Amino acid sequence: MKAFFDTNVLIYAQENSPKGNRARELLESGGVLSVQVLNEFASVSARKQGRSWADIDGAISDILDVVTAPLTVTLAVHNAARGLAAGKGFSFDDALIVAAALGAGCDTLYTEDMQHDRTVNGLAIVNPFLDIAR
């Protein structure tokens, strides 16, 4: 199995909570993410969580220690995302995530933000937090 991680997995991995524990387990098992995911992580960490840039840098460094080098958002990924947004009903940001996962040859996308159990071109969208109470 080759996994792709959405931003919320990285956000939860910073928490001391059941979701945080699950997110860290997933990340430690290895997988892929994109620069877009790192961008979103940095934005949410700074804007919504008020974390310092030094703290964000440390968290990103820890994440990069356990995942494959982040994928860039290329023109091919952009074009594929436009097609997914138009043809499959994804928001463009979600379509970029799906397109990057597909382009990386992943078979699982871990995310809390998309339709659980949906499959797109062989990519299974999985919410790994469904069994964890809020």
Residue pairs with C-beta under 8 A, 6 or more apart in sequence:
1 107
1 108
2 31
2 32
2 104
2 105
2 106
2 107
2 108
3 26
3 29
3 30
3 31
3 32
3 106
3 107
3 108
3 109
3 110
4 31
4 32
4 33
4 34
4 97
4 100
4 101
4 104
4 106
4 108
4 109
4 110
4 123
5 26
5 27
5 31
5 32
5 33
5 37
5 67
5 110
5 111
6 37
6 97
6 109
6 110
6 111
6 112
6 113
6 114
7 37
7 40
7 41
7 44
8 111
8 112
8 113
9 23
9 26
9 27
9 110
9 111
9 112
9 128
10 23
10 27
10 33
10 37
10 41
10 59
10 63
11 23
11 41
11 44
11 45
12 19
12 20
12 22
12 23
12 129
13 20
13 23
13 24
13 27
13 63
14 20
14 45
14 59
15 23
18 132
18 133
19 129
19 132
22 128
22 129
22 132
23 128
26 110
26 128
27 63
27 66
27 67
28 66
30 66
30 67
30 68
31 67
31 68
31 106
31 110
32 67
32 68
32 70
32 71
32 101
32 104
32 106
33 63
33 67
33 70
33 71
34 70
34 71
34 72
34 73
34 77
34 96
34 97
34 100
35 70
35 71
35 72
35 73
36 73
36 93
36 96
36 97
36 100
37 70
37 97
38 60
38 63
38 70
40 93
41 56
41 59
41 60
41 63
42 56
42 60
45 51
45 55
45 56
45 59
46 53
46 56
51 59
64 70
71 77
71 100
71 103
71 104
73 96
73 100
74 103
76 103
77 96
77 99
77 100
77 103
78 96
78 99
80 95
80 99
80 102
80 103
81 90
81 92
81 95
81 96
81 98
81 99
82 92
82 95
84 90
84 95
84 98
84 99
84 120
85 91
85 92
85 95
88 95
88 98
88 120
90 98
90 114
94 113
94 114
97 109
97 111
97 114
98 109
98 114
98 120
98 123
98 125
101 109
101 123
102 120
102 121
102 122
102 123
106 123
107 122
107 123
107 124
108 123
108 124
108 126
109 123
109 124
109 125
109 126
110 126
110 127
110 128
111 125
111 126
111 127
112 127
112 128
112 129
114 125
114 127
115 125
116 125
116 126
116 127
116 130
117 124
117 125
117 126
118 124
118 125
119 125
